[in-house]
Amino acid sequence: FSMIIIWSKDNCPNCEKAIQLAKRYDIMHEVRKIGHGWTKDQLLEYIPTARSVPQIIDSNTNAVIGGLHNFQEYLTSDQRS
């Protein structure tokens, strides 16, 4: 993928871990922080089933990767192109 979107919020340790993973793997990313120009409703428009953050999306395909643990699995699997 060329870029991911990380939905996050303030005081979210797993959100910070997801952002650090994206940096470590040199993945271009956009952080959409709820309460900083983005709303929970906007997150739910993208991912109606979201119940927590971070929520990570492959912006190329709009495929939902999921939360931090899903992202960690995604990075270490063969799903990356």
C-alpha positions in Angstrom: 0.0 0.0 0.0 1.1 3.5 -0.6 -0.5 5.2 2.5 -2.6 4.4 5.5 -5.0 6.4 7.6 -4.7 6.1 11.3 -7.8 7.3 13.3 -6.7 8.2 16.8 -7.5 10.4 19.8 -5.7 12.2 22.6 -4.2 10.1 25.4 -4.4 6.8 23.5 -1.2 4.7 24.0 -2.2 2.2 21.2 -2.8 5.1 18.8 0.8 6.3 19.5 2.1 2.8 19.1 0.4 2.5 15.7 1.9 5.8 14.6 5.3 4.7 15.7 4.9 1.4 13.8 4.0 3.2 10.6 7.2 5.4 11.1 9.4 2.4 11.8 8.2 0.5 8.7 8.5 3.8 6.7 4.8 3.7 5.7 3.3 7.0 4.6 0.4 7.8 6.9 -2.2 10.4 7.7 -3.3 10.7 11.3 -6.9 11.7 11.8 -7.3 12.7 15.4 -10.8 12.9 16.8 -11.3 16.3 18.4 -8.6 17.9 16.1 -10.5 18.5 12.9 -12.1 15.1 12.8 -15.2 13.8 14.6 -16.3 10.4 15.9 -19.2 10.6 13.4 -16.7 10.9 10.5 -14.8 7.8 11.8 -18.1 5.9 11.9 -18.9 7.0 8.3 -15.7 5.2 7.3 -15.9 2.3 9.7 -19.5 1.9 11.0 -18.4 -1.0 13.3 -15.6 1.0 15.0 -15.8 0.8 18.8 -12.3 1.9 19.6 -9.2 3.6 18.2 -6.8 3.3 16.6 -8.5 2.3 13.5 -6.2 1.8 10.5 -7.3 2.0 6.9 -5.3 1.2 3.7 -6.1 4.4 1.9 -5.3 2.9 -1.5 -8.1 0.3 -1.3 -10.1 1.7 1.6 -9.7 -1.7 3.2 -10.0 -1.6 7.0 -6.9 -3.1 8.6 -8.3 -2.7 12.1 -6.8 -1.8 15.4 -3.2 -1.9 16.7 -3.0 -5.7 17.0 -4.5 -6.2 13.5 -1.9 -3.7 12.2 0.9 -5.5 13.9 -0.2 -8.8 12.3 -0.7 -7.1 9.0 2.9 -5.7 9.0 4.4 -9.1 9.8 2.3 -11.1 7.4 2.6 -11.5 3.6 -0.4 -9.2 3.0 1.8 -6.2 2.4 2.5 -5.5 -1.3 
